[in-house]
Structures are given as C-alpha cells and as structure tokens.
C-alpha cells in the first residue's frame, strides 16, 4: 500500500457516475497500485442522498472495492470534526460531510479527493486537496 485518499461526498458521486476522466482513471490506478480510499460515513450519507436510483448499484460497487474503507462517525470523530468546523459553522458555511472529511484527512495524513474544495477549505484552509479535473 502506498497511502491513500479521503473521498469527500463530491468525489464519491464523481467516482460513482464516472463524470470525469480523472475519476475513472483514479479508481483504476488505485486498484492497480493499492491506494486506500477512505470514505467518511457522513460523506457516504450525502453521496447516497444525492445519487439517483440508477446510480445506487455503481455506488455499491465502489464501496465493495477491497481498498475502500468507511471511516465511522463515532463520538471521537464527531467531536474532532465539530471542533474543527466551529469557525465555518459560525460563518454560516457549515457542512458536516466536509468537516468529517477534513478530520479523516488529518488523522490519516492523506489528501482529500474532491470536485469542490470550498466546503473543505472553509473548515481548514490548509487541508491537502487533490482536485478532480473538469467534467468531460
């Protein structure tokens, strides 16, 4: 294993529907090279809510990859995520899935794969981001 990436809700949706060439290529490379894909539970919840009925089988497929792990939103993760997102919450830019993605990224030392870094950067302007390329 060479490390991993944290998938925020936007990355989970992108990888599910194959919206970008980079997303599809990234999954293939992750499987080939052994990159762990950490899906925070709250990002997974958001991805399921945003997915359409036709997307559910593909989302399940992505989650069934042997390299995909779900980071639980337990008491410690909730406390750390909430504390880190205090300023974003106070500024009206609250996003629970982004807050947990940042917490998971910090705890694992991995960058966050995303199509929209703004909510993540609202929680922590210094968090490592790996943007997905423009849609095809």
PyMOL commands that set and color helices and strands:
alter all, ss='L'
color gray80, all
select helices_A, chain A and resi 9-17+21-33+41-50+53-63+75-84+86-90+96-108+118-123
alter helices_A, ss='H'
color red, helices_A
select strands_A, chain A and resi 4-7+36-40+68-71+111-114+129-131
alter strands_A, ss='S'
color yellow, strands_A
deselect
rebuild
show_as cartoon
